[in-house]
């Protein structure tokens, strides 16, 4: 049996990208939106803890299975060629084992919640496991990613209310549209290399209309967030927060205006602040 030391643990930490927590943030913020809306701004401490830990675990598991799926691709892309599998620092079997272990721990956490939430965790796991392979078959893997990331939203409503109300699917749709927008920015950074190796993406599908498609998604999700605020009786603090958050979208459009790879990647990273501002506006509005 292979002995695991601190050096190998550091490799595993890089494999699940703990050193790059942007993915955790992008899943966490919509999950917190859902928990705050479902609970009227006062989520149960156990439920909150389970979901925060679950986000970290499942995002990490998703990175492991993603790198397994892309193990023959990452070495040909400049931004990903130093990932542990591509660099030969970890084996495919280790990536699979890490995915299974993290998913199992996350499932143990979900077992602390009600039956409906446990049932909803099954399709969420299947989505996380299958997403990395979608880029071989569809030009919209970003939509698949959005559905996988947003799967925590109906789970959050179910955990708090023991049901999934109709309005929760509006939050779900916001998360999907947001993922299409920010992950298209991410794909724009890799577009030329993806074309060479035959990987599909929304950036390739949208081509010259990439910024327009991103902008439409951004406008739609802002409108939906406003509507959600009306449904849940959120007031002027939340509306002001949405206006401030919209400024980040304007900044992102400015960053990607020339479609330069580094700027597109920075625009992707900037989405963390959008999600954070929306959450803070929601939380403060409820507190007010």
C-alpha positions in Angstrom: 0.0 0.0 0.0 1.3 3.4 -0.9 2.3 5.5 2.1 0.8 9.0 2.0 3.0 11.7 3.4 2.7 15.5 3.7 4.1 15.9 0.2 1.5 13.7 -1.3 -1.3 15.4 0.7 -0.1 18.7 -0.7 -0.5 17.1 -4.2 -4.0 16.0 -3.4 -4.8 19.5 -2.1 -3.7 20.9 -5.5 -5.6 18.2 -7.3 -8.9 19.4 -5.6 -7.7 23.0 -6.0 -7.9 24.1 -2.4 -5.3 26.7 -3.4 -7.8 28.2 -5.9 -11.1 28.5 -4.0 -13.0 30.4 -6.7 -15.1 27.3 -7.5 -16.1 27.0 -3.8 -17.3 30.6 -3.8 -19.3 30.2 -7.1 -21.2 27.3 -5.6 -21.4 28.7 -2.1 -23.0 32.1 -2.8 -26.2 30.7 -4.6 -26.4 28.1 -1.9 -26.4 30.8 0.8 -29.0 32.8 -1.2 -31.3 29.7 -1.1 -30.7 29.1 2.6 -31.5 32.7 3.5 -34.6 32.9 1.3 -35.9 29.6 2.6 -35.4 30.4 6.2 -36.4 34.1 6.1 -32.9 35.2 6.9 -32.3 32.9 9.9 -31.0 29.5 8.7 -30.6 26.7 11.2 -26.9 26.4 12.4 -26.8 22.6 11.6 -28.2 23.0 8.1 -25.9 26.0 7.4 -22.8 24.0 8.6 -23.8 20.9 6.6 -24.2 23.0 3.4 -21.0 25.0 3.7 -19.0 21.8 4.4 -20.8 20.0 1.6 -20.0 22.8 -0.9 -16.3 22.5 -0.1 -16.3 18.7 -0.2 -18.3 18.4 -3.5 -16.5 21.1 -5.3 -13.2 19.4 -4.3 -14.6 16.0 -5.4 -15.7 17.7 -8.7 -12.2 18.9 -9.3 -10.8 15.4 -8.8 -13.2 13.7 -11.3 -12.8 16.6 -13.7 -9.0 16.1 -13.8 -9.5 12.4 -14.2 -11.8 13.1 -17.3 -9.3 15.6 -18.7 -6.1 13.7 -17.9 -5.3 13.3 -21.6 -6.2 17.0 -22.4 -4.8 19.1 -19.6 -1.2 18.5 -20.7 -2.0 20.2 -24.0 -3.4 23.4 -22.5 -0.9 25.9 -21.1 -3.1 26.9 -18.1 -3.7 23.3 -17.0 -0.6 21.4 -17.8 0.8 21.7 -14.3 -2.2 20.0 -12.7 -1.2 16.9 -10.7 -2.6 14.3 -13.1 -1.2 16.0 -16.2 2.2 16.5 -14.5 2.3 12.9 -13.3 2.3 13.8 -9.6 -0.9 11.8 -9.0 -2.5 8.8 -10.7 -5.9 8.4 -12.2 -6.7 5.8 -9.6 -5.9 8.3 -6.8 -8.2 10.9 -8.4 -11.1 8.4 -8.5 -10.4 7.4 -4.9 -10.3 11.0 -3.8 -13.6 11.7 -5.6 -15.3 8.7 -4.0 -13.9 9.5 -0.5 -15.0 13.2 -0.6 -18.4 12.3 -2.0 -18.9 9.7 0.7 -18.1 12.2 3.5 -20.5 14.7 1.9 -23.2 12.1 1.9 -22.6 11.3 5.5 -23.2 15.0 6.2 -26.4 15.0 4.2 -27.7 12.1 6.3 -28.0 14.6 9.2 -30.9 16.3 7.2 -34.4 15.2 6.2 -35.4 12.5 3.8 -36.2 14.8 0.9 -32.8 16.4 1.0 -31.1 13.0 1.1 -33.1 12.0 -2.0 -32.2 15.2 -3.9 -28.5 14.6 -3.1 -28.5 11.5 -5.4 -29.0 13.4 -8.7 -26.7 16.1 -7.4 -23.9 13.5 -7.1 -24.6 12.1 -10.5 -24.5 15.5 -12.0 -21.1 16.3 -10.3 -19.7 13.0 -11.5 -20.9 13.3 -15.1 -20.3 17.0 -15.8 -16.6 16.7 -16.8 -17.4 14.3 -19.6 -20.1 16.5 -21.1 -17.6 18.7 -23.0 -17.0 15.7 -25.3 -20.7 15.6 -26.4 -22.2 19.1 -26.2 -21.2 22.6 -27.0 -23.0 23.8 -23.9 -21.1 22.0 -21.1 -21.4 25.4 -19.2 -25.2 24.8 -18.9 -24.5 21.3 -17.6 -22.0 22.8 -15.1 -24.7 25.3 -14.1 -27.2 22.6 -13.4 -24.6 20.7 -11.4 -23.7 23.7 -9.3 -27.3 24.8 -8.8 -28.3 21.3 -7.6 -27.6 22.5 -4.0 -30.4 25.1 -4.3 -33.4 22.7 -4.2 -31.6 20.7 -1.6 -31.3 23.9 0.6 -35.0 24.7 0.3 -35.8 21.0 1.0 -33.6 21.0 4.1 -35.3 24.1 5.6 -38.9 23.6 4.4 -39.1 19.9 3.7 -40.4 20.9 0.3 -39.1 22.5 -2.9 -41.4 25.5 -3.6 -41.9 26.8 -7.1 -40.0 30.0 -6.4 -36.9 28.0 -5.6 -36.6 27.1 -9.3 -36.2 30.8 -10.1 -33.1 30.8 -7.8 -32.0 27.6 -9.6 -32.4 29.3 -13.0 -30.4 32.3 -11.8 -27.6 30.0 -10.8 -27.6 28.2 -14.1 -27.6 31.4 -16.2 -24.8 32.8 -14.0 -22.7 29.7 -14.6 -23.2 29.9 -18.3 -22.1 33.5 -18.2 -19.0 33.1 -16.0 -17.9 29.7 -17.4 -18.1 31.1 -21.0 -15.6 33.8 -19.8 -13.5 30.9 -18.5 -13.8 29.1 -21.8 -12.9 32.2 -23.8 -9.5 32.1 -22.1 -8.9 28.6 -23.5 -10.8 28.9 -26.8 -7.9 28.7 -29.2 -6.3 25.7 -27.5 -9.7 24.0 -27.1 -10.2 24.3 -30.9 -6.9 22.6 -31.5 -7.6 19.6 -29.3 -11.3 19.3 -30.1 -12.9 20.2 -26.8 -16.4 21.7 -27.0 -17.5 24.9 -25.2 -20.0 27.7 -25.2 -17.2 30.1 -26.2 -16.7 28.1 -29.4 -20.4 27.8 -30.0 -21.2 31.5 -29.5 -18.0 32.5 -31.4 -18.3 36.3 -32.3 -21.5 36.5 -30.2 -19.9 35.4 -27.0 -20.1 38.8 -25.3 -23.7 39.2 -26.4 -24.6 35.8 -25.1 -23.0 36.5 -21.7 -24.7 39.9 -21.6 -28.1 38.3 -22.2 -27.5 35.8 -19.4 -26.4 38.6 -17.1 -29.5 40.8 -17.8 -31.9 37.8 -17.4 -30.4 36.7 -14.1 -30.5 40.3 -12.7 -34.2 40.5 -13.7 -34.9 37.2 -12.1 -33.0 38.2 -8.9 -35.2 41.4 -8.8 -38.3 39.2 -9.2 -37.2 36.9 -6.5 -36.8 39.9 -4.2 -40.4 40.9 -4.9 -41.7 37.4 -4.2 -39.8 37.2 -0.9 -40.6 40.7 0.2 -37.0 42.0 0.2 -36.7 45.8 0.3 -34.5 48.7 -0.8 -31.3 47.4 0.7 -31.5 44.3 -1.5 -32.5 46.4 -4.5 -29.5 48.6 -3.9 -27.3 45.6 -3.6 -28.5 44.3 -7.0 -27.6 47.7 -8.5 -24.1 47.5 -7.0 -23.7 43.9 -8.1 -24.7 44.8 -11.7 -21.6 47.1 -11.8 -19.4 44.0 -11.6 -21.1 42.7 -14.7 -20.4 45.9 -16.5 -16.7 45.6 -15.4 -16.6 42.1 -16.6 -17.9 43.1 -20.0 -15.2 45.7 -20.2 -12.5 43.1 -19.3 -13.6 40.7 -22.1 -14.1 43.4 -24.7 -10.9 42.3 -26.6 -11.2 38.6 -25.7 -7.7 38.5 -24.4 -7.1 35.3 -22.4 -5.8 36.7 -19.2 -8.5 39.4 -19.1 -11.2 36.8 -19.7 -9.9 34.7 -16.9 -9.9 37.7 -14.6 -13.5 38.5 -15.6 -14.4 34.9 -14.6 -12.7 35.4 -11.2 -14.5 38.7 -10.6 -17.9 36.8 -10.4 -17.0 35.9 -6.8 -17.7 39.6 -5.9 -21.0 39.6 -7.7 -22.3 36.6 -5.7 -20.9 38.0 -2.5 -22.6 41.4 -2.9 -26.0 39.8 -3.7 -25.7 37.6 -0.6 -24.7 40.5 1.6 -27.5 42.6 0.3 -30.0 39.8 1.0 -28.6 39.1 4.5 -28.5 42.8 5.5 -32.0 43.4 4.1 -33.4 40.5 6.2 -31.5 41.8 9.3 -32.8 45.3 8.7 
